[in-house]
Amino acid sequence: MLELSLRTEFSLTKYLLPIFLILGVSDIDYYVGYPIFDEQFLFLILLTALGYANKRIEIPLVLIGIGLFFAYPYLAEYSNYEKTLLTLISVPLSILVVTSCFSSSGKAFGIILLGFLLYPLTVDRNYLDIISHIVIDNTAMLGMSMSVMCGIVFLFVLAGQILVHLGVVDKIIEYITKHVNSPGRVAILSSAVFGSISGSAVANVMSTGQVTIPLMIKCGYSKTRAAAYEAVASTGGQLMPPVMGAAAFLMAEIIMVSYWDVALAAAIPALLFYSVLFISVPNKQINKKIIDFGIPKTPKKAKSDLTFRITEAMYGLVILSAAIGLIIGVMDQTGLSFHITSILNVASGGKTIILLIMVAILCIILGMGMPTSSTYLLVAIVAAPTLVDAGITEIWAHMFVLYFGVLSMITPPVALSAFAAAEISGSNPILTALYSMRLAWPLYFMPFIFVWF
């Protein structure tokens, strides 16, 4: 609460981050008649996001970001001659990204990132040279992950926040609650709508679940069942096009296919899952006469400050994308991705089904406690290449790892989505997670089916 109150007070970065993001996607160099590298804006945006995450030093970080904006062309061209300067920039910046990830992306991801950044100490190369390279290189920290997150993902986040600001999402959920009589189906439909654009299953639970879980309990659902339906529906929303918690755009960029190809591939499994879940709901009706069904609405204060909503939605994603870029750089510079692939191939004995099971378990472990976008980026660079090397079509290999990464949200021991729902309902967290797995059984089998066939 203290951290939130600090950010809701006047903050320079609250206004600067949306401005810099808009400038970054607007091809401003075309209008000013002077070439500007994308990496210059990425440095500026990253330092501004770090300033928002570290309120007490936001002004120095913004000033450093402005300095790096102008210094980047020189640093990129003369990186071999300015190693000391690059080290002085790269090491503190890496440390700041790691510490900020602990607060913005969770302790699990922060520990994973720290482990990757320490791994180069085990190889026979100069550690500081590796860190300096991956911070400045446009294939590492300032590479694909930041470009996608600050580009197409930002545009859709902006559109989504504008829809929330205008009350469109509230109207959709209100329409569902008025025309659907089953409380379980209200939870499923509301979570499918909100979950696709929220980017976080936990955020989905904590928004729609505040109303749907008490409603289901009042209509006769047990506390465990009510929490489980909300947790599963919210988690499934991360796999539902059009946004899929930003994973759709990231996947399209990584495997270099059209966004519509990704959306089409994801749509059929997601619709099948929601159909099964929809049919399985008990036939309990909402008694409109005795239940005062409050519709979850965006707080007026949040609605009145669109810049706050945009900054809150984007600052963590920007830091996260920089962190993923650092991981990509470490794996590229040390050959770690090749080692992981070799270990999995040897352990599976060349049998595809064993390899799939091992990758599924690995993805659930890697995805524990992380939002959808960070989960997908991590499993896409760590696990998906192994499946592609085994002969699995690239888009289905990435869909496979995405599914199991997202399923970590309802799979014990770190089933954050199920635990959040259990907190609302007052049920046992572990029992809720186990019941959620039972309800979501199609999600555990579907990836094997579309990979196999």
C-alpha positions in Angstrom: 0.0 0.0 0.0 2.8 2.4 0.8 4.5 1.7 -2.6 1.2 2.3 -4.4 0.5 5.5 -2.5 4.0 6.8 -3.4 3.3 6.2 -7.1 -0.2 7.8 -7.0 1.2 11.0 -5.7 2.7 13.5 -8.2 5.3 11.7 -10.3 7.2 13.0 -13.2 7.7 9.6 -14.7 3.9 8.9 -14.6 3.6 11.5 -17.4 6.9 11.0 -19.1 6.6 7.2 -19.7 3.4 7.4 -21.9 4.9 10.4 -23.8 8.2 8.6 -24.5 6.3 5.4 -25.5 4.1 7.4 -28.0 7.2 9.2 -29.4 8.9 5.8 -29.8 6.1 4.4 -32.0 5.5 7.6 -34.0 8.6 7.7 -36.2 9.4 11.1 -35.0 12.8 11.1 -36.8 10.8 11.3 -40.1 9.2 14.6 -39.0 12.3 16.2 -37.4 14.5 15.2 -40.3 17.2 13.7 -38.1 17.9 9.9 -37.8 17.1 8.4 -34.4 17.9 4.8 -33.5 15.2 2.7 -32.0 17.6 1.8 -29.2 17.9 5.5 -28.2 14.2 5.5 -27.4 14.4 2.1 -25.7 17.1 3.4 -23.4 15.1 6.5 -22.5 11.9 4.4 -22.0 13.7 1.9 -19.8 15.3 4.5 -17.5 11.9 6.2 -17.2 10.2 3.0 -16.3 13.0 2.2 -13.7 12.4 5.7 -12.3 8.7 5.0 -11.9 9.6 1.8 -10.1 12.2 3.5 -7.9 10.3 6.7 -7.0 13.0 8.2 -4.8 15.6 8.4 -7.6 13.2 8.9 -10.5 14.7 12.3 -11.5 18.3 11.2 -11.6 17.3 8.1 -13.6 15.3 10.2 -16.2 18.4 12.5 -16.6 20.6 9.4 -17.1 18.1 8.1 -19.7 18.2 11.4 -21.6 22.0 11.3 -21.5 22.0 7.7 -22.8 19.5 8.7 -25.5 22.1 11.1 -26.9 25.2 9.0 -26.1 23.9 5.7 -27.6 25.1 6.3 -31.2 28.7 6.9 -29.9 28.6 4.0 -27.5 27.3 1.6 -30.2 30.0 2.7 -32.7 32.9 2.8 -30.3 32.0 0.0 -27.9 35.3 -1.7 -28.3 37.2 1.4 -27.3 35.0 2.5 -24.4 34.9 -0.7 -22.3 35.4 1.1 -19.0 32.6 3.5 -19.7 30.3 0.7 -20.8 31.1 -1.3 -17.7 30.3 1.8 -15.5 26.9 2.0 -17.3 26.1 -1.7 -17.7 26.7 -3.1 -14.2 24.6 -0.5 -12.2 21.9 -0.7 -14.9 21.8 -4.5 -14.7 21.6 -4.4 -10.9 18.7 -1.9 -11.1 16.8 -4.0 -13.6 17.2 -7.1 -11.3 16.0 -5.2 -8.1 13.1 -3.6 -10.0 12.0 -7.0 -11.3 11.6 -8.3 -7.8 8.9 -5.7 -7.2 7.3 -5.5 -10.6 7.5 -9.1 -11.9 7.7 -11.1 -8.6 10.4 -12.7 -6.6 10.4 -15.9 -8.7 11.3 -14.1 -11.9 13.8 -11.9 -10.0 15.6 -15.0 -8.8 15.6 -16.6 -12.2 17.0 -13.4 -13.8 19.7 -13.1 -11.1 20.7 -16.8 -11.8 21.0 -16.1 -15.5 23.1 -13.0 -14.9 25.5 -14.9 -12.6 25.8 -17.9 -15.0 28.5 -16.2 -17.1 30.8 -16.4 -14.1 31.0 -20.2 -14.8 32.3 -19.8 -18.4 35.9 -19.0 -19.5 35.2 -15.4 -20.6 35.5 -11.9 -19.0 32.3 -11.5 -17.0 32.2 -7.7 -17.3 32.7 -7.8 -21.1 29.7 -10.1 -21.4 27.5 -7.8 -19.2 28.6 -4.7 -21.1 27.8 -6.4 -24.4 24.3 -7.6 -23.5 23.3 -4.2 -22.1 24.3 -2.2 -25.2 23.7 -4.9 -27.9 20.5 -4.6 -30.0 20.0 -8.4 -30.0 20.0 -8.6 -26.2 18.6 -6.0 -23.7 17.7 -3.5 -26.4 16.5 -6.2 -28.8 13.4 -7.9 -29.9 11.7 -8.2 -26.5 11.9 -4.5 -25.7 11.0 -3.5 -29.3 7.8 -5.6 -29.3 6.8 -4.5 -25.8 7.3 -0.8 -26.5 5.8 -1.1 -29.9 2.8 -3.3 -30.8 2.1 -4.4 -27.2 2.0 -0.8 -26.0 -0.4 0.2 -28.7 -2.8 -2.6 -27.7 -2.4 -1.7 -24.0 -3.1 1.9 -24.8 -6.3 0.9 -26.7 -7.3 -1.4 -23.9 -6.9 1.3 -21.2 -8.8 3.8 -23.3 -11.7 1.3 -23.5 -11.5 0.8 -19.7 -11.4 4.6 -19.3 -14.5 5.0 -21.5 -16.4 2.3 -19.5 -16.7 -0.1 -22.5 -15.3 -3.1 -20.5 -17.7 -2.3 -17.7 -20.6 -2.2 -20.1 -19.7 -5.6 -21.6 -19.5 -7.3 -18.2 -22.7 -5.6 -17.1 -24.4 -7.0 -20.2 -23.1 -10.5 -19.4 -24.4 -10.3 -15.9 -27.9 -9.2 -17.0 -28.4 -11.8 -19.7 -26.7 -14.9 -18.2 -28.5 -16.6 -15.3 -25.9 -19.1 -14.2 -23.3 -17.5 -11.7 -20.6 -19.9 -12.9 -21.1 -18.9 -16.5 -21.1 -15.3 -15.5 -17.7 -15.9 -14.0 -16.5 -17.7 -17.1 -17.6 -15.2 -19.6 -16.5 -12.1 -17.6 -13.1 -13.6 -16.9 -12.7 -14.6 -20.6 -13.4 -11.0 -21.7 -11.3 -9.3 -19.0 -8.6 -11.9 -18.9 -7.7 -11.7 -22.5 -6.7 -8.0 -22.2 -5.5 -7.9 -18.6 -2.2 -9.7 -19.1 -2.4 -11.3 -15.6 -4.6 -14.1 -14.4 -4.2 -12.9 -10.8 -5.3 -9.4 -11.8 -8.3 -11.0 -13.5 -9.2 -12.9 -10.3 -8.9 -9.9 -8.1 -11.1 -7.8 -10.4 -14.0 -10.0 -11.6 -13.6 -12.5 -8.8 -14.5 -9.9 -6.2 -18.1 -10.1 -7.4 -18.4 -13.5 -9.2 -17.0 -15.6 -6.3 -19.4 -14.3 -3.6 -22.2 -14.6 -6.1 -21.5 -18.3 -6.8 -21.3 -19.0 -3.0 -24.6 -17.3 -2.4 -26.1 -19.5 -5.2 -25.0 -22.7 -3.5 -21.5 -23.3 -4.8 -19.0 -24.5 -2.2 -16.2 -22.0 -1.4 -13.6 -24.3 -3.1 -15.7 -24.8 -6.2 -16.5 -21.1 -6.6 -12.8 -20.1 -6.2 -11.7 -22.8 -8.6 -14.1 -21.8 -11.4 -12.9 -18.2 -11.2 -9.3 -19.2 -11.1 -9.6 -21.5 -14.1 -11.7 -19.1 -16.1 -9.2 -16.2 -15.4 -6.2 -18.4 -16.3 -7.9 -19.5 -19.5 -8.4 -15.9 -20.5 -4.6 -15.6 -20.9 -4.9 -18.1 -23.8 -7.9 -16.4 -25.5 -7.3 -14.2 -28.5 -7.2 -11.4 -29.4 -4.5 -10.3 -26.8 -3.7 -13.4 -24.8 -2.0 -11.3 -22.1 0.3 -9.8 -24.9 1.7 -13.2 -25.7 0.0 -13.2 -29.2 2.1 -10.2 -30.3 5.3 -11.6 -28.7 4.8 -14.9 -30.4 4.2 -13.4 -33.8 7.4 -11.4 -33.5 9.6 -14.2 -32.2 8.6 -16.8 -34.8 8.1 -14.2 -37.5 4.6 -15.0 -38.6 1.4 -12.9 -38.9 -0.4 -12.0 -35.7 -3.5 -13.4 -37.3 -1.9 -16.8 -37.8 -1.2 -16.9 -34.0 -4.7 -15.7 -33.1 -6.3 -18.3 -35.4 -4.1 -21.1 -34.0 -4.9 -20.1 -30.4 -8.7 -19.5 -31.0 -9.8 -23.1 -31.6 -8.2 -24.7 -28.5 -9.3 -21.7 -26.4 -12.9 -22.0 -27.6 -12.9 -25.7 -27.1 -11.7 -25.3 -23.5 -14.3 -22.7 -22.6 -17.0 -24.8 -24.2 -16.0 -27.8 -22.0 -15.8 -25.5 -18.9 -19.1 -23.8 -19.8 -20.9 -27.2 -20.1 -19.5 -28.5 -16.8 -21.0 -25.6 -14.8 -23.7 -26.8 -12.3 -27.3 -25.7 -13.2 -27.7 -23.2 -10.4 -29.6 -20.0 -11.3 -29.2 -16.4 -10.0 -32.1 -15.4 -7.9 -32.4 -11.7 -8.9 -34.8 -11.0 -6.0 -32.5 -11.9 -3.1 -29.0 -11.3 -4.6 -27.8 -7.7 -5.0 -25.4 -8.3 -7.8 -22.9 -5.5 -7.9 -21.1 -5.1 -11.2 -17.3 -4.8 -11.0 -16.5 -1.3 -12.2 -13.3 0.6 -12.6 -12.8 3.0 -9.7 -13.7 6.6 -10.6 -10.3 7.9 -9.4 -8.5 5.5 -11.7 -10.8 6.4 -14.6 -10.1 10.0 -14.2 -6.3 9.5 -14.6 -5.6 7.7 -17.9 -1.9 8.4 -17.7 -1.7 6.6 -14.4 -3.4 3.6 -15.8 -1.2 3.5 -18.9 2.0 3.9 -16.8 0.9 1.3 -14.2 0.2 -1.2 -17.1 3.4 -0.5 -19.0 6.2 0.2 -16.5 6.5 -3.4 -15.4 6.3 -4.8 -18.9 9.1 -2.5 -20.0 11.4 -3.6 -17.2 10.4 -7.2 -17.8 11.2 -7.0 -21.5 14.6 -5.5 -20.7 15.2 -8.4 -18.2 14.2 -11.0 -20.9 16.6 -9.3 -23.3 19.4 -9.8 -20.7 18.5 -13.5 -20.5 18.5 -13.8 -24.2 21.9 -12.1 -24.3 23.4 -14.4 -21.7 22.1 -17.5 -23.5 23.5 -16.3 -26.8 26.9 -15.3 -25.4 27.5 -18.4 -23.3 25.8 -21.1 -25.4 23.4 -21.9 -22.6 20.5 -22.5 -24.9 22.4 -25.2 -26.8 23.3 -26.9 -23.5 19.7 -26.9 -22.3 18.5 -28.4 -25.6 21.2 -31.1 -25.5 20.4 -32.1 -21.9 16.7 -32.4 -22.6 17.3 -34.4 -25.8 19.7 -36.8 -24.0 17.4 -37.2 -21.0 14.4 -38.0 -23.3 16.3 -40.7 -25.1 15.0 -39.3 -28.4 11.3 -40.2 -27.6 9.0 -37.3 -28.4 6.4 -38.0 -25.8 9.0 -38.1 -23.0 10.5 -34.8 -24.3 7.0 -33.2 -24.3 6.3 -34.2 -20.8 9.8 -33.0 -19.6 9.3 -29.6 -21.4 5.8 -29.3 -19.9 7.1 -29.8 -16.4 10.0 -27.3 -17.1 7.5 -24.7 -18.4 5.3 -25.0 -15.3 8.3 -24.6 -13.1 9.6 -21.6 -15.0 6.2 -19.9 -15.1 5.5 -20.1 -11.4 4.6 -16.7 -10.0 5.0 -14.7 -13.2 2.6 -12.8 -15.4 1.7 -14.2 -18.8 4.1 -12.0 -20.9 7.2 -12.8 -18.8 6.2 -16.5 -18.6 5.9 -16.8 -22.4 9.1 -14.9 -23.1 11.1 -17.1 -20.7 9.7 -20.4 -21.9 10.0 -19.3 -25.5 13.7 -18.8 -25.3 14.5 -21.7 -22.9 12.1 -24.5 -23.8 10.6 -23.9 -27.3 13.8 -24.4 -29.3 14.2 -27.9 -28.0 10.7 -28.8 -29.4 11.5 -27.1 -32.7 14.8 -29.1 -33.0 12.7 -32.3 -32.3 10.7 -31.6 -35.5 7.6 -30.0 -34.1 6.1 -27.1 -36.1 7.3 -23.8 -34.7 4.0 -22.2 -34.0 2.7 -25.3 -32.1 5.9 -25.7 -30.2 5.5 -22.1 -28.9 1.8 -22.6 -28.2 2.7 -25.8 -26.2 5.2 -23.9 -24.0 2.8 -21.0 -23.6 0.0 -23.3 -22.4 2.1 -25.0 -19.7 3.7 -21.8 -18.6 0.3 -20.3 -18.0 -1.0 -23.4 -16.3 1.5 -22.7 -13.5 -1.1 -20.2 -12.3 -3.3 -23.1 -11.1 -0.8 -25.8 -10.6 0.6 -26.3 -7.0 2.8 -25.5 -5.2 2.8 -21.9 -6.6 -0.7 -21.6 -8.0 -1.1 -17.8 -7.7 -4.4 -17.6 -9.5 -6.0 -20.3 -7.4 -4.5 -18.9 -4.2 -5.9 -15.4 -5.0 -9.3 -16.9 -5.6 -9.1 -18.9 -2.4 -8.3 -15.7 -0.5 -11.5 -14.1 -1.7 -13.7 -17.2 -1.0 -12.0 -18.2 2.3 -11.3 -21.7 1.0 -8.2 -23.8 1.5 -5.6 -22.7 -1.1 -4.2 -26.1 -1.9 -7.6 -27.7 -2.2 -8.7 -24.9 -4.5 -5.6 -25.4 -6.7 -6.2 -29.1 -6.9 -9.9 -28.5 -7.8 -8.8 -26.0 -10.4 -6.6 -28.6 -12.0 -9.5 -31.0 -12.1 -11.7 -28.3 -13.8 -8.9 -27.4 -16.2 -8.1 -30.9 -17.3 -8.6 -30.1 -21.0 -5.8 -27.5 -20.8 -3.3 -30.1 -19.7 -4.1 -32.5 -22.6 -4.9 -30.1 -25.4 -1.2 -29.0 -26.0 -0.2 -32.7 -26.5 -3.1 -33.1 -29.0 -2.3 -30.1 -31.2 1.4 -30.8 -31.2 1.0 -34.5 -31.9 -1.5 -34.0 -34.8 
